[in-house]
Structure formats: C-alpha cells, structure tokens
Amino acid sequence: MERNHTIMQFFEWHVPADGQHWKRLKDAAPELKKIGIDSIWVPPVTKGQSGDDNGYGIYDGYDLGEFDQKGTVRTKYGTKQELFDAIEACHEHQLCVYIDVVMNHKAGADETETFEVVEVNPMNRNEEISEPFEIEGWTKFDFPGRDGKYSSFTWNSTHFNGTDFDQKTGKTGIFKIGGDSAWNEHVDDEFGNYDYLMFANIDYNNPVVIDEMIAWAKWLVETTNCDGFRLDAIKHINTKFISQFSHELVDYIKDKNFYLIGEFWHSDLKACREYLDKTNYKIDLFDVALHYKFCKAGKEGGAFDLSTIFNDTLVQSHPTNAVTFVDNHDSQPHESLESWVEDWFKPSAYALILLRRDSYPCIFYGDYYGIGGPVPVDGKKGDIDRLMFARYHKAYGDQEDYFDHPNTIGWVRMGIPEIPYSGCATVIANGDPGIKRMYVGEERAGEIWTDLTTTMDERITIEEDGWATFPVNGGSVSVWANPEIEKEDE
C-alpha cells in the first residue's frame, strides 16, 4: 500500500556556509525516510557569486562545486562529489531529490562591457525616465576556471535585457538593455512589467538563450540523476519559455516521472489558475494564498474565521496541482518575502497541510531543525514528528469536514482497510478551548482514542453509533486516533 507523500525543503537561509550541507543531507536521509518524508527539495546546486552565496546569485550553472571560481571550489553547501553522495544516499532510502533551479538571472560576471541602455521607473518598468546612454555593466561571463568543460557557451550583454549597476559611474537603477522591446511581455504585470528582478536579467526573447537554458537543464538532470526541479521566481520569466521548457524536459526524461514545482509567488488565485492553464498543467505551484492565510490566522488569533481558511486557495480549486507549505526560506524572518507564521499557530498550520486529503505538502527545514543567523528560531521537530506520524499511519481515506464554527474546526479521515488502525479526527481551535462532535464510523465503537499530539491527556471512547466528542485546547490542535499501528510498520 502506497503511503502519503511529503516533501522536505532541506535548507533555510542561514544554513552555515561551511561546505558541510550535502554531508548533513547524506547523514539525515535515513531518519527523514523513517519519519515519512519521501522527497527532498535541495537548494541551488550551482556555483554562486561567492562561497557564501545561497545559490540564488547564480554564476555558473555547469559548476556544481568542481572548479576554482569566485574564490572557491565548493559551493556554500559542499563539493560536486559530496552532492552526488547525498543524492545517492537519498535514492538508497527511496527519497526523490528536487533541485532548486535559478533561471531568471546571472550574477558575479567576469568582466564588464559597454552597451546602450535606458533607465526605467522602478515602480513602472514600462516608463522610460532617460534618453539612451552607455553604461559599463557586469554582463560578460567567460567562466575561465571551467575553461569550456561541459559547455563552450559564454554570456554577454546580448543575452540579457536588464541590469542594475553602472560600473563607470557607480550609479544604481533599473537599466533596460536593447531598446523599446527589451522586456519580455509574458511575465507578471506588477510594476507594469516584472521581467526584471535582480542582477543581469536573462532575455527569453533570444532564441540562443532559450536553446542554451534547455540544453543546460538536460545536462543537469543527466549529471545529477535528480528526480525533479523547483523552478525559482517564475513570475519574472517568460511564461512561453516556461511552457516550452517544461514540455521539452518532461518529454526528454521519459524513463522517470520527472516532477516540476514552480515558485509563482502570487496570492491571487486567478493569476495562479491562468498560469497553470498557460503551462498546460505540466508544473505544480506552491499554494502562496494558503501560506498568507496561515500568516493572517496567526496574527489575528481568535478574530480569524477558521472556517474560511481554505477559501480562495489553490488547494481548494486545484488540489492536484497544489504544493502546500507553512513557511520557507523567503518568508522566514528578515528575508525578502517575510511573512512568518506565528509560533503558536504553526502546529495547526502543519496539521492543515499534513492531515488532509488534498495537495502535496512541504515541510520547511527551518521549522523542523530551527533557523540560524542573527535572530535564531527554535525548530518544532517534536511537533512535526508527531504530525508526520499521524500522516504516515492514520491520515487516509474519505474526508469529512466539520468547518461549522469560526474558532473551532475539525475533520475526520475515515481510514482504509489496507492500513490497519488508520483513520483520525483532527480538531483546531484559535480562541478558547473547544470541542467538535464528529462521526468516525460505527465499526470503531468501543475503541479508545488518544491525542497523538500529546497536548491532551484524555482518552476518548467511540460511542456505539460511531460518534464521539473530541476536545482541543485553546490556540492548539489535537489529532485523535486509535494509538495502535500495523505491527510491521513499528
């Protein structure tokens, strides 16, 4: 019997820049499999603009920690061989590996070039605020440390359509390269046109660039033997390219079910639906709308109507294309999209993604192990482990919702015969202590259920008609179930 599938994002922004992270993953693989994780989302594996770069300031896509470039052979996370060892360890424990792929921009150029630009209004990138003028921009990428190994392709200003710094004058701004039609049209319309995000912006109107990026992606899959990609910042990348990219890649890798998740950071459900349509549902999307619901629920406490938690979310409208999450490296404190879910609500939020029927949930490394950096945050390994136990052993079968109160909600998973003792009843309260009377099945009459979260000591006896009244503490979650599990799974 196939168990529930769960992703772990195996990094946070402040993972130590000690080159040991691939070793950490290799060592953690057996335990992650044991708790019920079966897919790992790893950070960018490619050389960044320095040894401390998280990988999003991508320099050379063909350097996986092999060449002496940007002052380092290894990446922040380790060497190429250590990466391969970590992926092999994951595969040995039946863990899929999804690589974070950065295709929007390049950083840390080897040389400057002189070329013509116009400056645009940062708040409306379609508004030019200067006449054409020349700048000295960092757009020449020759990769001398790699010396043409794996690919002879080098980059120059004709492959980019924007940059943000003039070396000659020291001026910063958003500089459009290539005249009136420089920006790609098929991107998010925030700021008029959100093609430009940072560094040297890759131009997907250029056929040469399109061919190179697809060729590189195929090389990366073949070289690493990964099982999927997480596509970074796709609302800034030409949608037509993403559609072509996803179709070609999935068709190319026919021998395995290659998986693509897109980071389309948009809380507007209509925009997400349109994106899925444009890419013909070849990629799944993170449910950003649900993340913001969690953030709002945590901040508002009892004023938030829990019965509306899934309204206007991707998991509600497109459950088979939604990757649900509570937080990630961008939403963590002090980062670019900070929208941290309050500590008290975090276990409830994880219950809402882990114990329900729909979506492909993703656990965040920072929530599990904790966050480092200048303001450390403790992890919630114990809480998440208990919820993962419930997900692995109990959260199966039909789902009945009891979303009939603004401050206390619940749902039941009825279980399946293939997994003995499966089935559970989850109750969440965001105000005062609450109760939820729910039906779990007449066949369970007389069973004694306990709270798998261990937050409540009560023992609930299922009544003759299959109903029971399940309590929950205020501002908390309880997961009630028969504590027995299938013996061979212990």
C-alpha positions as a printed Julia matrix, in Angstrom:
490×3 Matrix{Float64}:
   0.0    0.0     0.0
   1.43   3.39   -1.05
   1.75   5.83    1.83
   1.16   9.58    1.78
   3.83  11.62    0.01
   5.64  14.52    1.69
   8.43  16.91    0.63
  11.04  18.45    2.91
  12.72  21.69    1.91
  16.18  20.78    3.18
  17.64  24.25    3.8
  16.91  27.65    5.29
  18.52  30.99    4.53
  21.09  30.81    7.34
  22.38  27.27    6.87
  26.09  27.59    7.79
  28.35  28.42    4.85
  30.73  25.66    5.91
  30.51  23.39    2.88
  29.0   20.64    5.02
  25.36  20.76    3.97
  25.46  17.93    1.44
  27.03  15.82    4.17
  24.21  16.85    6.52
  21.69  15.66    3.94
  23.51  12.37    3.42
  23.51  11.74    7.17
  19.87  12.79    7.59
  18.46  10.69    4.72
  17.7    7.52    6.76
  15.91   9.44    9.51
  13.92  11.56    7.05
  12.67   8.44    5.33
  11.81   6.93    8.68
   9.52   9.84    9.65
   7.65   9.64    6.35
   9.47  12.09    4.05
   9.89  10.77    0.52
  11.08  13.83   -1.44
  13.82  16.35   -0.71
  13.93  19.86   -2.18
  17.58  20.92   -2.12
  18.94  24.46   -2.6
  20.6   25.52   -5.86
  23.49  23.15   -6.53
  25.26  25.52   -8.93
  28.16  27.91   -8.26
  27.06  31.26   -6.88
  28.87  34.58   -6.97
  30.8   33.63   -3.8
  31.37  30.7    -1.47
  28.77  32.13    0.91
  26.08  32.66   -1.73
  22.9   30.67   -1.14
  22.86  29.8    -4.82
  20.3   32.36   -5.95
  23.09  34.68   -7.05
  23.93  32.07   -9.71
  27.22  32.43  -11.55
  27.91  29.2   -13.46
  25.25  26.55  -14.0
  27.83  23.97  -15.07
  29.9   24.27  -11.89
  28.43  22.05   -9.18
  31.33  22.61   -6.8
  34.09  21.33   -9.08
  36.05  24.36  -10.34
  38.05  27.1    -8.64
  35.77  30.01   -9.47
  34.64  33.03   -7.45
  37.24  32.25   -4.81
  36.02  28.73   -4.07
  35.85  25.22   -5.46
  32.92  24.08   -3.34
  29.6   25.87   -3.23
  28.14  27.05    0.07
  26.81  23.52    0.5
  29.8   21.38   -0.5
  31.67  19.85   -3.42
  30.29  18.17   -6.51
  31.22  14.73   -5.2
  29.55  15.44   -1.85
  26.41  16.48   -3.73
  26.47  13.23   -5.69
  26.99  11.26   -2.47
  24.0   12.98   -0.87
  21.75  12.29   -3.86
  22.87   8.66   -3.91
  22.12   8.34   -0.18
  18.67   9.81   -0.75
  17.99   7.36   -3.56
  19.21   4.44   -1.43
  16.49   5.37    1.06
  13.82   5.88   -1.63
  13.9    9.66   -1.34
  13.39  11.66   -4.53
  15.56  14.78   -4.96
  14.22  18.02   -6.44
  16.88  20.6    -7.33
  16.21  24.32   -6.99
  16.88  25.8   -10.43
  17.6   29.53  -10.89
  16.92  30.68  -14.46
  15.9   34.32  -14.09
  19.3   35.98  -13.88
  23.07  35.59  -13.57
  25.4   37.22  -11.04
  29.12  37.73  -10.49
  30.15  38.39  -14.11
  33.82  38.01  -15.02
  34.12  41.3   -16.9
  32.22  44.46  -17.73
  31.02  45.52  -21.18
  29.95  48.88  -22.55
  26.46  48.98  -24.08
  23.46  51.25  -24.52
  20.55  51.28  -22.05
  17.62  53.4   -20.98
  16.76  53.83  -17.32
  13.2   52.93  -16.3
  10.99  53.86  -13.37
  11.38  51.1   -10.75
   7.68  51.4    -9.91
   6.66  51.2   -13.58
   9.26  49.44  -15.69
   7.39  50.38  -18.86
   8.13  54.06  -18.2
  11.48  55.22  -19.54
  12.98  58.04  -17.48
  16.09  58.75  -19.56
  17.32  59.03  -23.09
  19.54  56.16  -24.31
  23.03  56.29  -22.82
  26.01  54.0   -22.37
  26.91  52.16  -19.19
  29.64  49.77  -18.2
  27.72  46.73  -17.0
  28.68  43.37  -15.49
  27.4   41.1   -18.26
  30.41  39.14  -19.58
  30.59  35.55  -18.31
  33.55  33.55  -19.67
  33.96  31.04  -16.8
  37.77  30.9   -17.05
  38.04  28.45  -14.17
  35.96  25.9   -16.05
  37.68  26.57  -19.4
  34.87  25.27  -21.61
  34.35  21.92  -19.87
  30.76  20.63  -20.32
  29.79  23.68  -22.39
  31.58  26.28  -24.51
  28.68  28.75  -24.21
  29.64  32.13  -22.78
  27.37  35.05  -21.97
  27.46  38.72  -22.96
  25.15  41.73  -22.99
  23.18  40.42  -26.0
  21.85  37.6   -23.8
  20.41  39.93  -21.16
  17.75  42.61  -21.24
  18.39  44.46  -17.99
  20.88  45.2   -15.25
  21.08  47.42  -12.18
  24.59  48.89  -11.87
  26.87  51.1   -13.95
  30.47  50.39  -13.03
  31.64  53.56  -14.8
  29.62  55.98  -12.66
  28.67  53.81   -9.66
  25.03  54.57  -10.38
  22.35  52.04   -9.47
  18.93  51.77  -11.09
  16.98  49.55  -13.43
  18.6   49.79  -16.82
  16.85  48.26  -19.81
  19.18  46.84  -22.45
  18.21  46.71  -26.12
  15.62  49.38  -26.79
  11.84  49.57  -26.7
  11.03  45.84  -26.81
  13.62  44.67  -24.28
  11.28  43.39  -21.57
   9.58  40.04  -22.09
   5.83  40.54  -22.35
   4.7   37.21  -20.87
   5.6   37.96  -17.25
   3.8   39.25  -14.16
   2.38  42.76  -14.58
   3.36  44.05  -11.15
   5.36  47.3   -11.55
   3.98  47.46  -15.09
   6.25  44.61  -16.15
   8.08  42.4   -13.62
  10.56  40.79  -16.02
  13.46  42.42  -14.18
  14.16  41.16  -10.67
  17.92  41.4    -9.99
  21.48  41.19  -11.34
  21.86  40.59  -15.11
  18.38  39.6   -16.27
  18.25  36.74  -18.79
  16.41  37.59  -22.02
  14.0   34.85  -23.05
  13.11  36.67  -26.25
  16.5   35.46  -27.51
  16.34  32.02  -29.25
  20.02  31.35  -28.48
  19.31  31.8   -24.76
  16.29  29.5   -24.92
  18.31  26.73  -26.56
  21.16  27.1   -24.08
  18.94  27.01  -20.99
  17.07  23.92  -22.13
  20.35  22.18  -23.03
  21.77  23.08  -19.61
  18.7   21.73  -17.82
  19.01  18.41  -19.64
  22.7   18.28  -18.72
  21.86  18.97  -15.07
  19.35  16.12  -14.94
  21.72  13.67  -16.6
  24.67  14.73  -14.42
  22.94  14.68  -11.04
  20.29  11.98  -11.66
  17.79  14.19   -9.84
  14.05  13.49   -9.88
  12.67  16.98  -10.42
  13.2   20.73  -10.34
  11.87  23.54   -8.2
  11.74  26.49  -10.61
  12.7   29.74   -8.9
  10.98  33.11   -9.48
   8.9   32.04  -12.47
   6.58  35.03  -12.39
   9.59  37.03  -13.66
  10.33  34.6   -16.53
   8.61  34.48  -19.91
   5.65  32.1   -19.48
   6.06  30.88  -23.05
   9.6   29.78  -22.23
   8.5   28.01  -19.03
   5.83  26.16  -21.02
   8.35  25.11  -23.69
  10.93  24.24  -21.04
   8.56  22.04  -19.04
   7.23  20.21  -22.09
  10.69  19.54  -23.53
  12.14  18.43  -20.21
   9.29  16.07  -19.29
   9.31  14.59  -22.8
  13.11  14.21  -22.71
  13.13  12.31  -19.42
  10.71   9.56  -20.35
  12.2    6.86  -18.14
  11.03   8.5   -14.9
   8.19  10.65  -13.68
  10.14  13.91  -13.61
   8.49  16.44  -11.31
   8.35  20.23  -11.67
   7.24  22.7    -8.98
   7.08  26.39   -9.77
   7.61  29.26   -7.36
   4.89  31.57   -8.7
   4.76  33.9    -5.71
   1.25  35.21   -6.15
  -1.58  35.19   -3.62
  -4.18  35.91   -6.32
  -5.9   32.64   -7.17
  -6.99  33.85  -10.61
  -3.37  34.52  -11.59
  -2.36  31.02  -10.43
  -5.15  29.39  -12.42
  -4.16  31.32  -15.54
  -0.52  30.26  -15.08
  -1.48  26.6   -14.83
  -3.55  26.99  -17.99
  -0.67  28.65  -19.88
   1.76  25.89  -18.92
  -0.78  23.15  -19.66
  -0.55  21.8   -16.11
   2.96  20.42  -16.66
   4.1   22.01  -13.4
   2.59  22.29   -9.94
   2.59  25.54   -7.97
   3.2   26.4    -4.34
  -0.02  27.5    -2.64
   1.07  31.02   -1.71
  -2.52  32.06   -0.99
  -2.81  29.41    1.74
   0.52  30.49    3.24
  -0.81  34.03    3.58
  -4.0   32.66    5.15
  -1.83  30.93    7.77
   0.11  34.15    8.34
  -3.13  36.13    8.79
  -4.65  33.48   11.06
  -1.61  33.56   13.3
  -1.63  37.33   13.61
  -5.4   37.7    14.17
  -5.89  34.84   16.63
  -9.5   34.37   17.64
 -10.63  37.16   15.3
  -9.83  34.97   12.29
 -12.66  32.79   10.98
 -11.09  29.33   10.74
 -13.99  28.03    8.69
 -12.72  30.19    5.79
  -9.08  29.01    5.95
  -9.22  27.28    2.55
 -11.34  29.87    0.72
  -9.64  31.22   -2.43
  -6.64  28.91   -2.12
  -5.01  26.79   -4.78
  -5.53  23.57   -2.84
  -9.25  24.27   -2.79
  -9.54  24.95   -6.53
  -6.71  22.82   -7.97
  -5.89  20.16   -5.34
  -3.82  18.01   -7.69
  -1.59  20.95   -8.68
  -1.04  22.5    -5.24
   2.09  22.15   -3.15
   1.12  23.39    0.31
   3.61  24.85    2.78
   3.63  26.8     6.01
   6.84  28.81    5.6
  10.02  28.74    3.51
  13.41  30.44    3.15
  11.91  33.61    1.63
   9.09  34.01    4.16
  11.33  33.45    7.2
  12.13  36.48    9.4
  14.2   39.28    7.85
  14.07  37.83    4.32
  12.68  39.24    1.07
   9.12  37.96    1.39
   8.92  37.9     5.19
   5.5   36.62    6.23
   6.37  34.3     9.09
   3.54  32.24   10.54
   3.18  32.89   14.27
   4.75  30.29   16.54
   1.51  29.39   18.34
  -0.36  28.65   15.09
   2.41  26.71   13.38
   1.38  23.21   14.6
  -2.2   23.91   13.49
  -0.98  25.09   10.09
   1.08  21.92    9.67
  -1.95  19.82   10.61
  -3.9   21.63    7.89
  -1.4   20.61    5.21
  -0.29  17.2     6.52
  -3.51  15.55    7.64
  -5.9   16.38    4.83
  -6.61  14.51    1.63
  -5.51  17.07   -0.95
  -2.2   18.61   -2.04
   1.48  17.65   -1.86
   2.71  19.17    1.43
   6.2   20.52    2.04
   7.9   20.76    5.46
  10.4   23.6     5.92
  13.89  22.83    7.26
  13.73  25.99    9.41
  10.51  24.85   11.05
  11.89  21.39   11.67
  15.52  21.96   12.69
  15.38  25.68   13.52
  16.76  28.85   11.94
  20.26  30.23   12.44
  21.59  33.68   11.67
  21.44  36.83   13.8
  17.99  36.02   15.24
  17.79  32.25   15.75
  14.44  30.48   15.94
  13.99  27.08   17.56
  12.65  24.26   15.46
   9.47  22.29   16.1
  10.84  18.84   15.36
   8.78  17.15   18.08
   5.5   18.73   16.98
   6.14  17.96   13.31
   7.3   14.41   14.03
   4.03  13.7    15.83
   2.0   15.13   12.95
   4.1   13.16   10.46
   3.39  10.01   12.47
  -0.31  10.75   12.07
   0.14  11.46    8.36
   2.06   8.24    7.75
  -0.09   5.88    9.79
  -3.54   7.5    10.13
  -4.48  10.21    7.61
  -6.07   8.07    4.88
  -9.48   7.51    3.36
 -12.52   9.68    2.85
 -12.58  13.09    4.48
 -15.49  14.66    6.31
 -15.2   18.33    7.27
 -16.76  20.0    10.31
 -15.97  23.6     9.43
 -19.1   24.87   11.18
 -17.64  27.3    13.74
 -15.36  30.33   13.29
 -13.0   29.36   16.11
 -13.14  25.56   16.29
 -12.94  23.39   13.19
 -12.39  19.69   12.66
 -12.26  16.95   10.1
 -12.19  13.18   10.02
 -10.19  10.83    7.82
 -12.13   7.58    7.73
  -9.15   5.29    7.16
  -8.7    2.45    4.67
  -8.69  -1.35    5.11
  -5.22  -1.68    3.56
  -3.69   0.17    6.54
  -4.99  -1.32    9.79
  -5.94   1.16   12.53
  -5.84   4.08   10.05
  -8.22   6.99   10.39
  -8.1   10.07   12.64
 -10.06  13.07   13.86
  -8.33  16.48   13.91
  -9.6   19.49   15.88
  -8.16  23.02   15.78
  -9.1   25.99   17.97
  -7.76  29.53   17.6
  -9.57  31.01   20.63
 -10.94  29.35   23.73
 -10.78  25.58   24.3
 -13.29  23.84   22.05
 -14.98  20.57   21.24
 -16.11  19.02   17.98
 -18.6   16.2    17.77
 -17.7   14.06   14.76
 -18.55  10.71   13.24
 -15.68   8.24   12.78
 -17.63   5.04   11.94
 -19.79   2.53   13.77
 -17.16  -0.14   13.24
 -14.97   1.78   15.7
 -17.5    1.62   18.55
 -15.75   0.96   21.85
 -12.28   1.93   20.59
 -10.31   4.22   22.86
  -8.65   7.11   21.02
  -5.84   9.32   22.28
  -4.36  12.63   21.17
  -1.33  11.89   19.02
  -0.01  15.43   19.54
   0.23  14.63   23.3
  -1.21  18.06   24.17
  -4.25  16.45   25.83
  -4.27  13.52   28.26
  -7.92  12.48   27.8
  -8.92   9.12   26.41
 -11.99   9.25   24.17
 -14.23   6.18   23.81
 -16.01   5.96   20.45
 -19.75   5.63   21.04
 -21.95   2.81   19.74
 -23.23   4.92   16.84
 -19.68   5.8    15.74
 -19.78   9.37   17.07
 -17.57  10.98   19.69
 -16.9   14.41   21.15
 -13.29  15.44   20.59
 -11.79  18.29   22.68
  -8.94  20.68   21.9
  -7.07  23.24   23.98
  -7.37  26.92   23.12
  -4.95  28.05   20.41
  -3.98  24.47   19.69
  -4.51  21.34   17.61
  -5.29  17.78   18.68
  -5.23  14.69   16.49
  -7.36  11.88   17.89
  -6.81   8.31   16.73
  -6.53   4.7    17.79
  -2.92   4.59   19.04
  -2.39   1.11   17.6
  -0.42   0.8    14.36
   0.3   -2.01   11.95
   2.91  -4.18   13.68
   5.33  -4.49   10.74
   5.46  -0.67   10.48
   6.63  -0.11   14.03
